[in-house]
Amino acid sequence: MKRKLLMLFLSTFLLVAHAMAQQITVTGKVTSADDRLGVPGASVKIKGAASATQTNVDGAYSIKASKGDVLVFSYIGFVSQEKTVADAAVLNVVLATDSKALSEVVVTALGIERNKRTLTYSVQTVKGDDLRNSNQSNLINALQGQVAGAQISSSGGSPGLPSEIILRGSTTLSGDNQPLMIVDGIRVNNNSANGTVNRLADFNPEDIENVSILKGAAAAALYGIDAASGAIIITTKQGKAGTLQVSGSYKSFLETMGRTPRQQGIYTVGTGGVYDASSASSWGRKFRYDEKIYNNIDRFFETAITHDVNVNVNGGSEKLNYYVSGGYRNGGSMVPNTNQEKINLLMKGTAKLSSKIELTTSANYIKNNIQEGLGGASEGGWINSILRYPRMNDILEYQKPNGEPLYSYVEAGKEREARISPMWGVMRNPRNNDVERFLVNNNLVYKANDWITLNYRLGQDYTNSKYRIVTTPGTPGSNFGGSVTENNGVTKFVTSNFTSTFDKKFLEDFRATLIAGFSSEYYDNKSLSYTADNFLVGDIFSPNVVNKENLALTESWLRRQRYAVFGDLKLEYKNLVAIGITGRNDWTSTLPSNARTFYSPSYSASFSFSELFENKDSWFGKLRGSYARVGKDAPIYRTNTNLVSSLTVGGGFVTSATGGNPNLGPETTEEFEMGTELSFFKRRLNFDIAYYQRKSLNMIMTPRVPLPSGYVIMTFNAGSLRNRGVEFSVTGTPVKTDDFTWTSTLNAWKNTSKMLQFAGDIVTFKYTNAQLNAGVAATSLNEPVLGIVGSDYKRNEDGYIVVDKNGYPVLDNNNKERYIGNREPEFNIGFINNFKYKQFNLSFLWDFRIGGDILNASRQGMMANGIAYDIGQWRDKEFVFNGVVQQDDGTYIKNNKKVVLDYSYFANNYYSVGTNFVEKVNWARVRYITLGYQLPKTIASKLGFKNLGLELAAQNPFVITNYSGGDPEVNSAGPNAGGSGASTMGVDNGAIPLPRSFSLGINVTL
């Protein structure tokens, strides 16, 4: 027996020794077929065994294996490969990109990842690289042209001015039309307080992995009472398993003035052809040949430089990975004495605490300090002031050597009414917007088994802001004695949600996924502000140096609490049919106790008909349809009539001018969507087409009311509107070879809106109290929502303009608020192209707008003041208006009377007619051009880098348009005006143009 055991032991030992003798150390490198660069963190496993390893930061690996073993090489987004170990000890592998896998998963509501093939509603994803190609620091601006159905506009080209994004048209008239903003599954604050920059601009685009846009109500239905305007889901980068990797980039931007209105340089200030230094109009004589004429627009705006630095570190293992980044941006703008300094710090890590528990946590610190400029004329913006400043005066001469104001014209004792260079305002009356922000996000995942997963997210968005406006003593106007306004605010936004996911296959071909959970949200904003004027000590801008009657204090505390429960059921049959049902019930504190609950259901389905064909692997076809009903609650405290401080009139409190309504209910938005997705040539050509109809009911509005009511405006549930539209997106790879790849994306969309119903006798709703005399942004009954109302000439039954017996057209005084224009574009197109040849990469984006009206209020003022570039072809010329003259018997005859078009006509008759300033506009704009070059690794390594790239880019280099004014992409007051994101889109009232900028950059990997 002992002998047998000894023989068995020796045999086993010899077999093991023989096997060990056959083992060798296999080394090699895993690279990407796209750029031939190493793939860090790729998995290398022995098939059928436990032995495994990962590639390092360069893509290199080492593993012990025996001859005949099969090594499996895999990484997310690449096609896996298998290699058999032979006598050679080196195995190099090139992994091809798995385009199918990359496009299969999209991030949807609540951060839930879905299979795109069975998705039942429209979701569009923009990659982080595409955002970074735009070189925009504001994420909203970076999305321009990249999303079908997204209408984006900026309120100007100066730091601190906001941008807005609206998906599929406006859903409300008095509330916020912008979509919900979600970062890593947690809602964040995107408010634009005091008309300043959107808070989404605080985030660093360099940290973003991708952005999913949920355009329809069904896609966003799990957000319930916040889902009416869609949602933007932002996923930030995270660490990748592998050795430590350090990357960095530096970019320098050169910013110059964009397109501005043109002005005449023929006539001096004055009236009646006579020079008059006191006049604010340019109806004087012609300039003499020896008189110097200043181009004050060119002299005012300047060339500015901005520096942008980013560094990130990532790495880890299968159990722990990390991503740490820092960004610093500092620079001015084309507007003098304006600048931005922004610091971003992000720390994010994921730890596998056990085989079933995973924790992801992140902390994001942001410091964003902006010395900003002004927007349109409603804010005292610079463009109109510059245009009206006499060209005989140098705009750069604005102060005396002792710092006192240098008036270009002043009458004794009337300094308040003096004329001074706009440069005084921008240099001596600064606006500072300082923000510190801290965001924390924790996500705990417990995977109980293969089909049950529990997830809890908790996040806080904390913002501390300080906004300060100074008016230096001596500034003409109401604040001649000087003033300072300061607002200090603290905002806390705490959100949490819990989801339980049950995902199970049954009966072989069926799959059911049930998600149930609850969420809570707490919003708290405290602000303390003061305004002090008429300083007792001129060079100290403080509330401590004014009389108490010149000091006003305001304290505000806004709070909102929400709770919700929700469920999501999805049934799938093979990959052929999918049916989805969601339901969410919200409770909100902003509505009366009897109306605080709101239920949001959605129903959707998809049919992937390509699964019925044998060649289904080479193409894909799907039909989808959905219906959803979502809502929107009231702004905070709109159910109450509030008291406001009245210290400036003797103390105490007075009733607010806005009347509350204790009977408010939530708004409701219903949307039906149907669409198709088609893919051909193994995903080389892809189409996504959608049609939708969205109706908003029971809208919360704040219309003007009769003054005897005791209020100026009141809050009601009143009115309904409709949006209909078509979205078309096609992506393709026309050319793909070993050395050259061309990819292209075309986004096109059209939205048509209509105001269906107002309450009572209301026929027109104005977004803002600003009166532009001839026209204003407004919505009229049975007309498009983004309308223009204003005055027109009187016309007879045949539509001819009625002319008086003196030969001038007659203003229709019976209807000065008629519908005269539609600010909604007829069609939008974004066309993106990427060309890659060996180490070179070229990207550019064309943005087209076809149709839609602009109210050119800037031209209205320029014509009245005689400064428009084309005034010379009309001024003091005889003219016969094409119209008819009414006779005593009521009949009309053709007008043939000549008149002279002088100052009186342009400043009164022409100025008062809104239709004179409504222009149908088209444009073709290049948003960006980016050229990159990646140095060969042999050269980069000699310089001490693993990778080294260079980049040359241009942002907004040119625009082709028929618009007579400055930049046609205008939004004079931004998304905060009137509380409505659509309020002044398409109104040009002195908006600062978008700048042209050029950048040079370098990126490295250590």
Secondary structure, DSSP 8 states (H G I E B T S, - for coil): -HHHHHHHHHHHHHHHHHHHHHEEEEEEEEEETTT--B-TT-EEEETTSS-EEE--TTSEEEEEEETT-EEEEE-TTB--EEEE--S-SB--EEE-B-HHHHHHEEE-GGG-EEEGGG--S-EEEEEHHHHHHTT-SSHHHHTTTTSTTEEEEES-SSTT--EEEEESS-S-SSS--S-EEEETTEE-----GGG---GGGGS-GGGEEEEEEE-SHHHHGGGGGG-TT-EEEEEE----SEEEEEEEEEEEEEEE------B--SB-SEETTEE-TT-SSB-S-B--TTS----HHHHHS--EEEEEEEEEEEEE-SSEEEEEEEEEEEEE-SSTT-EEEEEEEEEEEEEE-SSSEEEEEEEEEEEEEEEE---SGGGT-HHHHHHHS-TTS-TT--B-TTS-B-EEE--TT-GGG-EE-HHHHHHHS-EEEEEEEEEEEEEEEEE-SSSEEEEEEEEEEEEEEEEEEEE-TT-SSTTTT-EEEEEEEEEEEEEEEEEEEEEEEETTTEEEEEEEEEEEEEEEEEEEEEEEES-SSTT--SGGGS-GGGEEEEEEEEEEEEEEEEEEEEEEETTTEEEEEEEEEEEETTS-GGG-EEEEEEEEEEE-GGGGSTTGGG-EEEEEEEEEEEEE---TTTTS--EEE-GGGTSSEEE-SEE--TT---EEEEEEEEEEEEEETTTTEEEEEEEEEEEEES-EE--B--GGGS-SEE-EE--EEEEEEEEEEEEEEEEE-SSEEEEEEEEEEEEEEEEEE-STT--EEES-S---TTEEEEEETTS-SSEEEE--B-B-TTS-BEE-TTS-B-B-TT-SSEEEEE-S-SEEEEEEEEEEETTEEEEEEEEEEE--EEEEHHHHHHHHTT-BTTGGGTTT-EE--S-EEE-TTS-EEE----EE--HHIIIIIGGG-GGGGEEE--EEEEEEEEEEEE--HHHHHHTT-SEEEEEEEEEEEEEEE--SSS-S--BSS-TTGGG-TTSSBTEESS-----EEEEEEEEEE-
